[in-house]
Amino acid sequence: MEKKSAKKWVMVGLVLLVVLGGYLFGVMHFSKNTYPRTTVNGEARGGESVERFAMMAPSEEVVTFTGRDGAQVALSEADLGIHYDVTGAIPEQPSAWRWPVEVFGEHAYTVDYTRSVDEKALEKRLIEGGFDPNGAKPEDAKLVIEETGARVEPEKRGASFDMAELKSLVLEALRGSEREVSVEALYENPKVLKDDATLTAEADQINQYLKATVSFPMGSKTYTFGPKEMIALLEPTDDGYALNPQGLRDWVRDMAIETDTYGTTRTFETTGEGTVEVPPGIYGWRMDVDETVNVLKELLQKGGSQEAEAVYLNEGMARGEQNDIGDTYIEIDLSRQHLWAYKDGELIYDAAIKTGKVNDYNETPRGVNMIWSREEDRTLNGHYKDGTPYNSPVKYWMPVNYGGVGMHDASWVERFGGTEYIHNGSNGCINLNLKTAKFIYDNYRNGTPVVIYESSTNYSPAEDTF
């Protein structure tokens, strides 16, 4: 019995010795190393030296950063020479004597660090990898307008970014778990894309405009308002694109300036006396610009190819290369006191006439005029230079200006032609014998040019009533 009891106590002693030894070993171990469930700022630090467990070592894990246009670089903290310094005291873990309890607990510590980074070195590595902060700027999708039509030109992504943002992303990623990182989100992007509804609608609207062409034939020349002219006048508005109203009017006005003949001096080929310069009269083309603009707008809205006629305040009878008189007209030479009547380029009648008396009051004015009215059995009323009234009944009356001058028969005149008109002429009208007056009346309509000039004298003033 005594032997069995002694053996039992030996066994108990050995167990206690082993337990004590294990405990002391644990005390020694955990006085130098951290407990298994120890973390610092979320990173596992179990089993590390208690002297250095709070130290932050630069990561040697390589992270590859990928950008646009082939930009790519592989970096690690160690590669960049990054290091960390603890700010403040290093935390102490619970006593090693408590290890049997603490070994099963959570030991989370928060430690503040300062991270030292060579910013210039990091930026250099990024630029060498193709990350250029001065890369091409993004371009919005835009409307391109050409004579062939309008189209939406797609946006361009560009390759520019904020270097400070990129460096911040890199430094954060170097401590993360990802090994492949895209920096696409940092690039500047266009704000307007090719499928933008507004751009698409504007392109459709402009293409509708460009389908229209309006032509104004002007004799041997035609003025065309088409895609080229529209493009120059298209401008953005709150409701899309529209033609600039002033630009549209300017285009019509320029056409009028080039083609209007009203109020202009003409070079005229006389009968037998060569060419003369004839001052303006009431004859000629004068466009109504505003009404012609309205015609143009209306036809543009209809679309397609349209031919238009300008609206005129005054109209002529021809659109010749040299002048607008054409080849049907009445020619009157005050110097020779003679009239010639042409139709379709052929002289069909001529006769002697009598015109205004030369007294600084009754002279028949020179000018390119026209027959603007034709009346029969008219009584002409007026006053002589001395104020004496007159009433002269005539069979045919054809006024040629707005100042009371016209062609008419004059039964009281005994002699036509010669120089008698100088001292015994009319009150300004062109006196004709009855046969001549009837012929002109019967063969020439309103609007026929009446060209009045002096070939060799200089008694008459220029027309001033146009």
Secondary structure, 3 states (H helix, E strand, C coil): CHHHHHHHHHHHHHHHHHHHHHHHHHHHHHHHECCCCEEECCEECCCCECCCCCCCCCCCCCEEEECCCCCEEEECHHHHCCEEEECCCCCCCCCHHHHHHHCCCCEEECCCEEEECCHHHHHHHHHHCCCCCCCCCCECCEEEEECCEEEEECCECCCCECHHHHHHHHHHHCCCCCCEEECHHHECCCCCCCCCHHHHHHHHHHHHHHCCEEEEEECCEEEEECHHHHHHHEEEECCEEEECHHHHHHHHHHHHHHHCCCCCCEEEECCCCCEEEECECCCCCEECHHHHHHHHHHHHHHCCEEECCCCEEECCCCCCCCCCCCCCEEEEECCCCEEEEEECCEEEEEEECECECCCCCCCCCEEEEECCCCEEEEEEEEECCCCCEEEEEEEEEEECCCCCCEEEECCCCCCCCCCCHHHHCECCCEEECHHHHHHHHHHCCCCCEEEEECCCCCCCCECCCC
